[in-house]
Amino acid sequence: MKKLLFIFLLSGFFSISFAQETPKIGDILQINEPKAQTYHHIDFPKPNILIKRGTVTGYKSVYGTTVVVSKIETNKDGSTYVILKRKDDTKFFGYLSKVKANYSKSIASGELSIP
């Protein structure tokens, strides 16, 4: 009986962890503050480009932003990229409507999270 309960718990754990690795169109994610100064797995423009355009001076405007997965791309090497749009349909930094991100690496690094 204990073994059966243990098997059910493990299978539930693996199904939950597998569900986080496979994004679906329409999934809602949240952009978090990066551990370093820039985002490594979300393709935002570098800070010097943002300053030259005169839009903002940093990434603080995207911290805590809720985004929706609008497209999923899988490369030949097996990495999954998602195209993200803001949930409120405004633009990132005033000029980007879509942003590309490596799904598994950005979730693992904490740049994206599932609310």
N, C-alpha and C positions, 0 to 999 in steps of 0.2 A: 504494500500500500504506500509506503514511504517513497519507494522508487517511482511509482506511478505519479505521485504528486510532484516529485522532483522533475520528472520528464515534462509534465505539463507546464511547470514554472519556467523551465529552460526554453521550451518551444515558444511560450509567450514572450519571453525576453528577446529571443532571436527574431520573432516576427515584428516586434516593435523596433528593434534596431535596423532591420531590413527596410522597414517602411520609411525611415528617415533617409536612407540612401537612394531611394527612387523618387524623384520629384514628379509631380503631375502638373499639367497646365491648370492654372487657377489656384495653386497653393499660395498661402499667405505667409510671408517671411518678414523678419524685422532686421534692419541694418543696425549693427552695434558699433560702438567705438572700437577702432583697431588697437591692437596691442602695441604696435609700432606707430610711427608718425604718419605712415601712409597705408593705404589698403593694398595688399599683395595679391589677393585672389578675386577682387572685384575690380573691373576695369574702369575706375574713375580717372579723370585727367590728373596729371601731377599738379601739385600746388602752384608751381610757377606759371603754368598755363592758366589756372584760375585767376591768379593775380594779374596777369597780362590782359585777360579779357575784362577784368574789372568787375566780375560778378560777385565773388566772395573771396575771403582771404584764407579759408581753410575748409575742412570737412565737417565742421560743427553743425552745419545746416542739414546734414543727412543722418546725424545720430538719432536713433529711435524711429526712423522712417519706416512705415509699413509699405511693403512692396508685394506685387503679385507676379507669379511666374507666367509669362506670356508665350514662351517658346522653349523647347528643350532640344539641345544638340548633343550628339554623342560622337566623339572623335574616334579614329581608328585605334588609338591606344587604350580606349575604354573610359576615358575621362568624360564626365558629363558636365556640360555647360548649360546654364539657364539664362534666358533673356528676361530681365526684370523691368517692370514698369511701376511707377508709384501708384498706390491705391487711389489717391485723390486726383489722378490724371494731371498733376502739375509736372513741370520739368525739373530734373536734377540741375542745380546750379543755374537755372534760368534758360538753359539751351539744350540739354540732353533729355530726350524723351525715353530712351531705353539704355540699359546698362547690361553688359555681359559679365557673368561670374562663374567661376569653377565651383560647382555645387558642393561636392564632398570636401574639398579643401577649405572653402570659406565657412562651412558649418563646423569643421574640426578646429579651425583657428579662432572661431568666435566672432568673425566678421558678420556672419548671418546667423540668425537663430529662428527657431520655430516657436511662435508665441503660444 
